[in-house]
Amino acid sequence: MPFALEEPDVLPLLRNISNKIINKDIPSVIPLKTEEPAVIEKVLTFIGKSSVEDINYSTAAKNVGITKYKAEQYIHLLEKAFLLTVVFPSGTNVLKEPKILLFPPYRLLFRGFNDAIGGLREDFFVCSLTMLGLPFSYLKSTRGAKTPDYSVRTGTGDLIVEIGGKGKGREQFKGIDMEKSLILTHPSSMDGIKRPLFMMGYV
């Protein structure tokens, strides 16, 4: 965010923005009960503290103590407020539960950088695709087998993308056309099908 160029500590400002969105902006556009902003904040906190793979409507509802319907409603509001991004899966015979990412850098409100780095990588990638308006989905296995992270629809077919660190390999691409595969890494790498993740910011 632009103010990060001049602020030595941006986290208090990010927290103020988050609090204003939840306690003032959202209630100003949709009727909420007095206690609901605090519950919405609990949903955001749970998402921020959890790993990306553990978050969907059902887990948020269970851990915050609300119905799945309410969790979906609150997550939708947070997405409209540009705090979250909801990504649905592709594939047959899979539950249509979404993968829920945070807009960067809000994850840092809940976890330290080193602890949050995996989630931050995906947050950045998904945010970039969302801003570009490209259709994409996350890939989900029915048997727990390793799969790449995302499928991005392009004019020449689907591009399969894995997000990870510099040591990320090709294990998850078994049976996938490698000519339409890409590994985006942070820190940067240009080895084979690997490309620096930060380049998404220039697309």
C-alpha positions in Angstrom: 0.0 0.0 0.0 1.3 3.5 -0.8 1.5 4.7 2.8 4.0 1.8 3.5 6.7 3.8 1.6 6.8 6.4 4.4 5.5 4.5 7.5 8.2 2.5 9.4 5.4 0.4 11.0 2.3 -0.1 8.8 0.6 -2.7 11.0 -1.2 -0.2 13.3 -2.5 1.6 10.2 -3.7 -1.7 8.6 -5.4 -2.7 11.9 -7.2 0.7 11.9 -8.3 0.2 8.3 -9.6 -3.3 9.1 -11.4 -2.1 12.2 -13.1 0.8 10.4 -14.2 -1.5 7.6 -15.8 -4.0 10.0 -17.2 -1.6 12.6 -18.3 1.3 10.4 -18.2 0.7 6.7 -20.0 -2.7 6.6 -22.8 -1.7 9.1 -23.3 1.4 7.0 -24.3 -0.5 3.9 -26.1 -3.6 5.4 -28.3 -3.8 8.6 -26.5 -5.8 11.3 -27.3 -6.6 14.9 -25.1 -4.9 17.5 -23.1 -7.9 18.2 -22.4 -8.9 14.6 -19.4 -6.7 13.8 -17.5 -8.5 16.6 -18.4 -11.9 15.1 -17.3 -10.7 11.7 -14.0 -9.7 13.2 -13.7 -13.2 14.8 -14.2 -14.7 11.3 -11.5 -12.6 9.9 -9.1 -13.4 12.8 -9.7 -17.1 12.4 -8.9 -16.9 8.7 -5.8 -14.8 9.3 -4.4 -17.2 11.9 -5.1 -20.4 10.0 -3.2 -22.0 7.1 -4.7 -21.4 3.7 -5.6 -25.1 3.3 -7.7 -25.2 6.4 -10.2 -22.4 5.5 -13.6 -22.6 4.0 -17.2 -21.8 5.0 -17.6 -24.9 7.1 -14.4 -24.5 9.1 -15.0 -20.8 9.7 -18.6 -21.6 10.9 -17.4 -24.4 13.3 -14.5 -22.5 14.8 -16.4 -19.2 15.3 -19.6 -20.9 16.5 -22.0 -19.7 13.9 -24.1 -21.3 11.1 -22.5 -22.0 7.7 -25.1 -19.6 6.2 -23.8 -16.8 8.5 -20.2 -17.7 7.8 -20.8 -17.5 4.1 -22.7 -14.1 4.5 -19.9 -12.6 6.6 -17.1 -13.8 4.3 -19.0 -12.4 1.3 -19.1 -9.0 3.1 -15.4 -9.1 3.8 -14.7 -10.0 0.2 -16.8 -7.0 -1.0 -14.8 -4.9 1.4 -11.5 -6.1 -0.2 -10.2 -7.9 2.9 -10.7 -11.4 1.5 -10.8 -13.2 -1.9 -12.9 -16.3 -2.3 -11.7 -18.9 -4.8 -13.8 -21.9 -5.8 -12.4 -25.3 -6.9 -12.4 -27.0 -10.3 -12.6 -30.7 -10.9 -15.3 -33.3 -10.8 -16.7 -35.0 -7.7 -15.2 -32.4 -5.3 -17.0 -30.3 -2.7 -17.6 -26.8 -3.9 -16.2 -25.3 -0.7 -14.0 -22.3 -1.5 -10.5 -21.5 -0.6 -10.3 -18.2 1.2 -7.4 -15.9 0.8 -6.6 -12.5 2.4 -5.8 -9.4 0.5 -2.1 -8.7 1.1 -0.7 -7.6 3.5 -3.6 -8.1 6.0 -2.4 -11.6 6.9 0.5 -9.9 8.8 -2.0 -8.6 11.3 -2.4 -12.2 12.6 0.9 -14.0 12.0 4.5 -13.0 11.7 6.1 -12.7 8.3 8.1 -16.0 8.5 5.1 -17.9 9.7 2.8 -16.3 7.2 5.0 -16.5 4.1 3.2 -19.4 2.4 -0.1 -17.7 2.8 1.2 -14.4 1.7 2.6 -15.9 -1.6 -0.9 -17.2 -2.4 -2.6 -14.0 -1.3 -0.4 -12.0 -3.7 -0.9 -14.3 -6.6 -4.7 -14.5 -6.2 -4.9 -10.7 -5.7 -3.0 -10.1 -8.9 -5.3 -12.4 -10.9 -8.4 -10.8 -9.4 -7.2 -7.4 -10.3 -6.5 -8.6 -13.8 -9.9 -10.0 -14.1 -8.6 -13.4 -15.3 -10.9 -16.5 -14.6 -9.2 -19.0 -12.3 -9.9 -21.7 -9.8 -8.0 -23.8 -7.3 -7.3 -27.4 -7.9 -8.5 -30.0 -5.5 -7.8 -33.7 -5.2 -10.6 -36.2 -4.3 -8.1 -38.6 -2.6 -5.6 -36.2 -0.9 -3.0 -36.6 -3.7 -0.7 -33.8 -4.4 -2.0 -31.4 -7.0 -0.8 -27.9 -8.2 -2.4 -24.9 -6.6 -4.4 -23.1 -9.4 -5.7 -23.3 -12.9 -5.8 -20.1 -14.9 -7.9 -19.8 -18.0 -6.1 -18.2 -20.9 -6.8 -17.7 -24.6 -4.7 -20.8 -25.4 -6.1 -23.1 -22.7 -5.7 -23.6 -19.0 -2.4 -22.7 -17.4 -1.6 -24.8 -14.3 0.3 -22.9 -11.6 2.1 -23.9 -8.4 3.1 -21.3 -5.8 6.0 -21.9 -3.5 9.5 -21.3 -2.3 12.7 -21.5 -4.4 13.0 -25.3 -3.7 9.5 -26.1 -5.0 9.7 -29.0 -7.5 7.5 -30.7 -10.1 6.0 -33.4 -7.8 2.5 -32.0 -8.1 2.5 -31.9 -11.9 2.4 -35.7 -12.5 0.2 -36.4 -15.5 -0.1 -32.7 -16.4 1.1 -31.1 -19.7 4.3 -29.4 -18.6 4.2 -27.0 -21.6 1.1 -25.4 -19.9 2.6 -25.5 -16.3 4.3 -22.9 -14.3 5.9 -22.7 -10.9 6.0 -19.2 -9.4 8.6 -18.9 -6.7 9.6 -16.6 -3.9 12.6 -16.1 -3.5 13.0 -15.8 -7.2 14.1 -18.6 -9.6 14.4 -18.9 -13.4 15.1 -22.6 -13.5 13.1 -24.6 -16.1 9.4 -23.8 -15.7 10.1 -21.6 -12.6 9.5 -17.9 -12.7 9.7 -15.2 -10.0 6.4 -14.7 -8.2 6.9 -10.9 -8.0 6.5 -10.7 -11.8 2.7 -11.2 -11.3 2.8 -7.6 -10.2 3.8 -6.5 -13.6 1.3 -8.4 -15.7 
